[in-house]
Amino acid sequence: MRQDDGIRYVSSSLKLPDFATHSDCRSQSIVSSLGLPGKLNVKFNFDFFQHSINFISKFGNQPFFRRLKNDRGFRVNRFLKNQPLFCSASLSLVDSEPGQGTGKSNRGSEFGGSSVHNSGDDIGVVTQPKNVGRSRGAEEERVLISEVLVRNKDGEELESKELLSEAVNALKVSRANSALTVKEVQEDVRRIIASGYFMSCMPVAVDTRDGIQLIFQVEPNQEFRGLVCEGANVLPMKFIEDSFRDGYGKVVNIKRLDEVISSINNWYMDRGLFGMVSGAEILSGGIVKLQVSEAEVNNISLHFRDKTGEPTVGKTRPETILRQLTTKKGQVYSMIQGKRDVDTVLAMGIMDDVSIIPQPAGDGTKVDLTMNLVERKSGGGISGGGGISSGITSGPLAGLIGSIAIYHKNLFGRNQKLNLSLERGQIDSIFRLNYTDPWIEGDDKRTSRTFTVQNSRTPGTLVHGNQPNASSLTIRRIMSGIDFSRPIRPKWNGTVGLLFQRAGAQDDKGNPIIRDFFGSPLTASGNAFDDMLLAKLETVYTSSIDQGSSMFVFNMDQGIPVSPGWLAFNRISARARHGFVVGPACFHLCLSGGHFSGKFPPYEAFPIGGTNSVRGYEEGAVGSGRSYVVGCGEMSFPLIGAVEGVIFADYGTDLGSGSTVPGDPAGARNKPGSGYGYGLGIRVGSPLGPLRLEYAFNDQRIGRFHFGIGLRN
């Protein structure tokens, strides 16, 4: 019997094709005659795409991320459908004995045939014999098959019953006592290969005395014995090992390998990383080799543009912007990290628009980043606004204040900020000068520095209200200090500082006073002013800005007696808020508290009651103590558009510490020391924050309206 050497394709490696779309590999098998005497052999040859993958250069301006999105469903079986890894490239029939049948001795070509070879750029090149018309007609001719068998490549039974079952189950049309065409046999060959367990399949037709016997000679893939992964610098090796762990010692399944490759690609995609599996091979000895391609950042360049997109000269120093970026040269580029960098640069407050465009660099395995920046026309300006003071509870314009500020947000092109502001109300008056360097040069911890000078006059009614004849009492403070702040860890920020303060009480004519109408002292030192040097510590945790966010703030101030007359006391305070969503409703739980130790000024006592404390009471009407605790529960729900409804309940207490405040100002004014309130209200979203209008009853069944801006502190 004559052998057809070179027709069957046997390979020990599998390589993934490029993303580029190729023409389908179509079988053009042609049979010149099916009525041959003797043994009939039908053999298939399989070709395989092998292309190098330049995985950056083909993706456009934002190549890899878009391509990943488009190819998220990238699967090996996708290629089996559209670009078959194993294409039936040729089919030939041979006589069982030379000189029989047609009497022609040329193999394959003598009976007619065609082949499709897919290699490199010559995709879909078809070669056909002269009798192609006759062959196409014969291809549709049916042959009665008496028996269908699955054997190994040597014609022997498969040792593995599991593999035999997989091959038999893959056969859909090839059955005993059935009439088949060459095309139907080809489809079953494809199905066996598509099962993923076999690297080659050759159908052989043998004419026996009982009829034509169809044998599918298969060659299983190797057993998985090891893994080699190259090029994966950020991909955790444990992730790969866990993906392959269940397959050790088993025959490699191409479909399972495809799932692993997809999971690796999804790992990169979920993190926005420019990375993918660019090649896979099954080496001799059952070693699976994965080639991973990761696009490292080659260079980062800044381009300043005007609002029309034309290049312009920027005022901001490049190093001021570059140090804000967490994306660095040599890192695997991440779209998510790039978005955070864009948000960070926008948060500097000196840019109108920021975008990052990745482009291929070098051989296409690296990426260049171009950051386009549109600066604001002017870093400085004048602004005005208004607000509400919580210390004023009576009068025609109770609590309303106006403000004006002169500012510059980009001094010396370093994003340093200078702000000079004035706030003026019915009684309130605040003059403030701030200079902030948001990132000290040479520091790698993102430490900021702020200098502050302030002269303020605020109402003293929170602690020392109810003066006779409606006379007012104000607290004047002159302060100067410096703060250093920096991120401690994700979502945590810390601040330390040093503050000098001179503070004292004044009457409505601006004259210093040391006692109120009830004879209570207004200063701790007994002088017209208290001097103190405070060391400050603050820690802030913020989970997010969403409704279901959590927040925690801890403050501690320590008075340092650098002079005999200066105050020495310790103040700690904390407040926390936690939100969670249940259906359309959002719930907020708030808790705050604090404590003084040492000799402290009475005007610094903790006031309880009011819009941001216990609603239903006037500001400070529940009490003022050395210690305090205030709790609140709220439920908000949507009404119409940006309008929300809210139901709330508050409770506050001075923990019996009101009498320990110097002069007991709360006791002199018959404040209860504890109380609760409950009510409902509406909130409207605005650029300034939620506008709150609420009505509450206190435990004395007295109702009161409250108006506020922003979330309750």
N, C-alpha and C positions, 0 to 999 in steps of 0.2 A: 504494500500500500504506500502511496506517495505521500510525503510530508510537505506541508506548506510552511516552510521556515520563514520567520519574520512577520507573519500575519498577526499573530496574537501579541498583544502588548502587555508586558509584565513590568511593573514599576514598584520600587520600594519607597517612593517619596510622594508626598502630596503637597502641592504649593497652591496658595490661594491666588486667584487672578486679580488683576488690577480693577479699580473701580470703573474704569472706562467701559462703556457699553460696546460690545462686539456683536457681530451678526451671529445668529444661532448656527450651531454646527449641525447640519442636516445630513442624514444618511442618504446616500444616493446609490445604495446597493442595487446591482442589476444582475439578474440571472438569465442566462441564455437558454437554459433548458432545465426542467425539473424531472424529466423522464429519463434519467441516466440509469444504466444498469450498474449493478454492483454497489459498493459502499459509497454513500454520499456524505461528504464532510462540508459543513457550513461553518466558516470561521470568521470571527469579527476582529478587527483591529481598532484599538482605542488610542486617540491622541489627547494630549493634555495641554491646556494653556499654561505658559510659564512667562510671566511678565514681571519685571521689577516695578516696584511701587514708589513713585515719587509723591509722597502723600501730602505735601504742602503746595507744590506748584500748580496743582489742578483745581484749587479751591476758590480762587477769586480773591476779592478784597478781604473778606472774612472767611477764608477758605475752609479751614478744617471744621469749624463749629457748624457751619451750614451743611457741609458734606456729611458730618456725623448725624445731623438731624435728618437729612434725607435718607441716609443709609442706616438708620437705627435698626431696621429690620433686616440688616445684612446677614445672610445665612448661606451656608454651603448649598443647601437644597435649592436656594434661589438660582444658583448657577446650574444645578441639575436641570432646572426647568428652562432657563433662558440661555445659559452659556454652559452646556454640559461639560463637567470635568472629564467625563469619559464619553467621547463621541464615537459612534459606530462608523469608522472611517472607510472600511472596505469589507466586502463579502465576496467569497469566491467558492465555486463548486468544483470538486475534482473527482475524477473517476477512481474507482477502487483498483482498477488495473490499467496500465498504460495500453493505449490502442483500442480500448473498448469505447462504446458509446458513439461519440462523434468521430472517433478516430484521430482526434487532434491531441497533441502532446503538450502544448504550451499551457502552463498553469495560470488560472485566474483570467488572464486577459483573453485566453482562447475562447472562453465561454461568455465573455462580456463582463464588464464591471466598472464601477466608478468609485472614486475615493475623494473624501473631503479632508484636507489637512489644514489644521489651524496652528500656525506657528508664527510668532512675531507679527509682522505687518501683513503677511499673506493669509488673510482670514477668508475662509470660504472658497479657496481655490479648488475647483472641481475638475477632475480628469475623467473623461468618458471614452469608451471604445466606439468603434464605428457602428456596432449594432445596438446602439443605445435604445432606439425605439422598441426593438424586439424585447430587450431586457426589461424595460418598464412595464411592458404588458405581462411578462412572466412574473414580475414581482407581485402582482395581484393574484396570481394563480395559486390555488389552495392545494395543499398536499395533506393527505390523511396520515396522521401520526398514531401509531399503535401504542407507544409507551413513552413516558417522559421520566427521565432520571436526572438526579443532581449528583455529580461526582467531583472529585478534586481534579487538579490539572493533569494528573497522571492517569485519570480514568478510574481511580479507586474510590471506595466509599469514604465519605468524610468521617473523621474520628469524632468530631464534636456533634452530638445530636442537636445541640442548641443552634449551631450554625446551619445544620441541615434543615431544621425547622424554619429558620429565618429565610433561607433561600426558597424553600417550597412555598411558604406563605406569600412570598413576593410574586410568585407566578400567578397571573390572573387569567390568561387565555390558553396557556400551554397545558393541555390536559390530554390524558390518554383517550384514544378513539375520537380525536377532534381533527378537523381540517384547518390547517393554519397557512397563513401567508408569511412571506419573509418579513414583512413589516410588523406583523404581530409578534413574531419571534424576537425581532429587534426591541420592541417595547418591553417584553419580559426581561430581556437582557438589561435594559435600562433600569427596570424595577429592582432587579437583584443588586445592581451597583448602587442604586439609590437607598437601599436598606442600610448602607454604611459599613457593612462588615467585610466587604470583598473589594480587592484591588483589581481583579480582572474576572471576566466571564466570557467563555467561548462556547457557543452552541455547536454541537456536532451531530449531524444527521447520519444514521447508519441504516442501510437497507438490509433487513434481515428477512428470514423466511416467514416471520410472523408480521412483517410490515416494517415501516420506517420507524426507527427508534431515535428519539430526540434526547440528546444528553447535554446538559448544561455543565460544562467543566469550569469550576470556580476556583479562585485562589484567595483564601482569606487574608485579611490584613494581619500584621504581626501582633503578638501579645505585647501589651504595654509593660515595659520594664524600667523606664526611667524618663526623666524630663530635663530638658535644657531650655532655659529662657534667657535670651540675650536682648540687651537694650532697654530693659525695664528698670529705670532708676528710681521712679517714685511709686511704682506699683508694688504693694507689699507681697513678698514672696509667699507668705502664709496664705494669702488669698488664692494664689495659683496652686499651691500644694493642696489646699482643701478642695479645689475644683477638680483635681485629678485623682484624689485619694481613692475614691470608690472604684476606679477603673484599673487599679494596679493588678497585674496578672491576668487581665482579661483581654480579649481581642479588641484592638482599637476600632471604635465605631466612629465613622466620619461625621455622622449626625450629632453624636455626643461631643465630638471635638468642636463642631460648629457651635454648639451651645456654650461651651467653655469660652471660645473666642468671642462670642457675643456678650457673655457676662463680663469679660475683660474690657471690651470696647465700651460697654455700658458703665463700667466702673469709672473709666476716664470721662465719659460723657456726663455722668451725674455730678462730677466735680468740675465740669467745664474745662478739663485739661485737653490740650492738643496732644493726644496720644491714641494709638491703635495697634492691633496686631496686623503687621504687614506681611507676614509669611509664616507658614507652618510646614514642617516636614516630618515624615516618619522615617527615621534613619534605620540602618541595619541594627539588629539586636533589640528592636522594639523601643528605641529611644525617640520620644517626641520632642522636636525642637521647635520652639516658638521664637519668632523674630518680632520684637516690639519696637515700634518707631515712636519717639517722643520729640516734639518740636521744642527745642530750647530757645530762649530769647537771645538773639544775637546782638541787637542794638536797640536803644530807645532814643528817639529823636522828638524834639518839640518844635511844632510849627505854629506860630501866631498868625491868626487870620482876622480880617474884619468881618462884619456881619454879612457881607456879600460873598465871603469865601476866599477873597483875595489875600495874598500874603501881606503881612505888615510887621512892624517892629514892636515887640512886646516891652512893657514896662517892668514886668516881674522877672526877677533873676531866675534863670533856668534851674540852678541848684535849689532854690526855694521850692520849686514844684517837684523836682526829681526826688527829693528826700521824703516827700509825702507818699511816694509810691511804694507799695509792698512788693510789686513785681520788679525783679532785679535781673540783670544780665546773667545768663547761665542757668536760670530756672526754667522748668517746663512751663510753658505759658498756660494760664488758666483764664477762661472767659469770666468766671465768677470773680476771681481776684481782680481782673481788669475792671469789672463793673464797680467793685468796691473802691478801686483807685480813682475812677471817674467821680464817684460820689464824694470821696475825700477831697479832691481838688475843688469840686463845686462848693463844698462846705467851707472852703477858705473865704468865700464871700467876695471874691474879686474877679470871678469869671461868669460870663453869661452862658457859655456853652463849652462843653468838653467832650471829645470823642477819641476813641483809640481804634486805629486801623491796623490789623496784623497783615503782613505781607511776606511772601516767601523770600528767603535769603540763601545765598550760596547755592548748595546742591539741592535745596528744597527741603532739607531735614531740619533747618532752623528758621526762625521767624524774626523779622524786623517789626518793631512797633512804632507807629507814628501817632503821636498825640497832638490833635488839632485843638487849639485854644483860642477862644474868643473872649478877650478881656472886656470888662466894663469900661465905659468911656472915661469915667473919672473915679479915682479911688476915694475921693472925699466928697463932702456935701453937707447939707443942712437938712435936718428932719424934725418933724413935730409929731406930737401924739397926745394921748390922754389916758386916764385910768381912774381908779377908785382907791381911796385910802380907807383902811379898815378901822382907823382910830377915831373917826368923826361920825356921830350918830344923830346929829340934829343940825338944823339950819336949812335954808332954801336950796343950797347946793351941797348937801351933806356928802362928804367924801370925794367929790370930784376934784381931779387935779389935771393940769396941763403940763406939757413938757416940750422942750426944744433942745436940740443937740447939734453940735458941730463935730464932725468926725472925719477921720481918714483911715481907710482900711488896708492900705498897702504902702506904708512908709518905707522909703528907700528900696522899694521893690522886694521887700522881705516879708510881706504879709503882716508886718507889725501894725498895731492898731492904736490910734489915739482918739479919745472920746472926751468931749467937754459938754456936759449936760446941765440943764436947770429944770427942776420940777417945782411947780407952784400950785398950791391949792388954797382952800379957805383958810387953813391954818398951816398946812404942811409947806415946807420949803426945803429943797435938797439941791445943793450944788456939788457936782462930782467931777473929778478929773481922773481918767483912767488911761494908763498906758499898758498894752499887753503885747508881749512877744510870744506867739502861740507855739514856738519851738525854738528853744535856746540853741544857738549855733554851736556845733561841736558835741551836742548831747545826742546819744543814740536811744534814749528812752522816751522821746517825744515829750520832754518836760517843757511846760509853759511857765511864764513869769508875768506877774501883774503888779503894777504899782498903783496905789489908790490914795487920793486925797479927797476928803469929803467934809462938808459943813452942812449939817441938817438940823431942822427943827420939826419935831413930830408931836402929835397930841399926847398928853399924859393921862388922858381919860381912861385908858385901858386899866390902869391901876389906881389912879387918884382922881376918878371922876366924881360927878355930883357935887361940884363946887357951888357955893351959894351965889345967888344973883347971876347965875349962868356964866360966871367968870371962867376963863380958860386957863389951862396950865399946860405948858409945853416943855418938852425935854430937848435941850440943845446939845448936840454932839459934834465935836471936832475930831476927826479920825485921820490917820495916815498909816499905811501898812503895805506889806509886800506878801504875795502868795506865790507858791510854787505848786503846780498841779501836773499830774501825768497819769496815764493808764497804768493800773496795777496788773490787771489780767483782763481777759475778755469780759466786757460788761461791767467791769469795776474801774473806778477812778478814785484817786486819792489826792488830797490837798493839804499842805502844811503852810503855815504863815505866821507872821508876827504883826501885831496891830497895836498901835498906841491910840488911846481914846481919852479925851477929856469931856465929861458930861455933867450936866446939872439942870435944875428946873428953873423956869422963868414964868413970870406972870404974863398977862395979855399985853403989857407995855414993854416987855423985854427985860424987866428987872429980875435979877437973881433972887430966888427964895429958897429957904432951907426947910420950911415946914408948910404943910397944907392947912386948910381951914380947920381940920379936926385935930391938929397938933401932931400929926404923924410926920416923922422926918422924911425929907425928900432925897437926901444923900446918905451914903454910908459913912463918909468921913466926917460929917458934920460941917464941912465947908461948903461954899457956894458951888464948887465943882469937885467931882471925883476924878482922880487921875489913875489910869491903869494901863499896864502893858500886858497884852494877852497873847499867849502862844496858842495857835489854832490847829486843829486836826479835823479833817472831814473825809469820810469815805462814802461813796455813792455807788449803788448797784442799780442798774436799769436793764430789764430784760428786753423790752421793745417799746415802741410807741403805740402799739395797737391797744384796742379796748381790753383785751385779755392780758395786759402787761402786769409786771410786778416791779416794785420800786422799794428800795431801802436806803435810808440816809442816816448816818451816825455823825454827830458833832461833839467835840470836846474843846472847851476853852479853859485855859489855866492862867490865872493872874500871877504875874511875876513881880514881887515887891522890890524893884530896883532902888526905890527910895522909901524911907520910913513912912511917908504919908500915902504911898500908893497901895491900892487894894490887892489883896491876895485871896482868891476864891477859885473854886472849880465848878464848872457847869458842864453837864452832859445832857444830851437830848438825842432822841431818835424818832424816826417816823417811818412807817411802812405802809404800802398799799399793794393789794393783790386783786387782780381782776380775773374773772372767768366767764365764759359764755355758755348759756344754756338755751338752746333754740334761738329765738329772736332777742331774748333778754340778755343783758350784760350785768353781772353782779360785781360790786366793788366792796371790799372790806378794808377799812383804814384803822390804824392804831398809831398813836403818838404819845410820847411821854418824856419827862425830863426831871432833873434834880440839881439843886445847888447845894454846895457845901462850902463852909467858910463865911466870911463877911462880904456880903454882896449888896449892891444898891437896890433899894425897893422898886425903882422904876424898871429894873431888869427882871422882876418876878414874872412867872409864867401866867399870862392872862387866860381865862377860860370863858367861853361864850362868844357867839357871833357867827358871821357868815362862813368862816373856815374852821369853826370849832363846834359849839353846840348851838344849832339853829333853833330859833324860837326865843332866844335871849339877845339882848343888845351886846355890843362888843365888850368883853370883860365882865359881864354882869353876873356870871356864875361864881367867879372867885378869882383870886390871884394868889399863888402859893409858891413855896419853896420847891415843891414837887407837884407833878400833875400827871394825869392819864386821861386821854380822850379817845373814844372809839366811835366808829361810824359804820353803818351798813347802807348800801344804796342798790337799787335795782332800776336800771334804765331800759327803755324799750322804744323802738321807732314809732313815730306818729305819721308825719307827712314830710317827705323829702329829707331836709337836713334838721328837721325838728324832732326832738326826742322828749318823751315823758320820763319822769323820775319819781320814785318813792324812796324815802330815806328815814332813818332814825339815828339820833346822836346821843351820846352820854359822855359826861365829863366830871372829873372830881379833882380836888386839890390834895386828896389823901390826908385831909386833916392838917395840912401844913400851913394854912393861911395865917394862923396866929404867930408863926415863926418868922414871917417876913418882918423886917425892921419897921416898927410903928403899927403893925397889923392893919394896913389900909383896907383890907377886905372886911375885917370885923367891924371897923369904924363905919363902914357903909352897909352893914347888914347883908353882905353877900352870902348866899346859902352854902357855898363851898362845893356843892355838887348839884347836878340837874340833868335833865334829859329833854329832848325835843324830837318831834316827828312831823312829817308833812309830805308835800308833793310839789312838783314844779315842772318847768319845761326848760329845754336847752336848745340853742340854735348854734350851729357851726358857723365860725367866722375866721378870717385870717388871724385874728388876735387869740383865737382859741374859743372854746365853748362859752357862749353868753348864757348866764344862768339867772333865771327868775324863779324864786322859790317862796313858798308860804309854809310856815311852820308854827306849830303849837308847842309851848313848853309845858313843864309839869305843873305850872300854875294855871294852865288852860288859857293862856294869853297868846294870841296869834300875832305874827309879825312877818312882813315881807323881807326878803333878802335878795340882793342883786350882786352878782359877781362875774368875774372874767377868768376863764381857765378852770381846770379841774380843781376840786377841793383839795387843799394841802393836807 
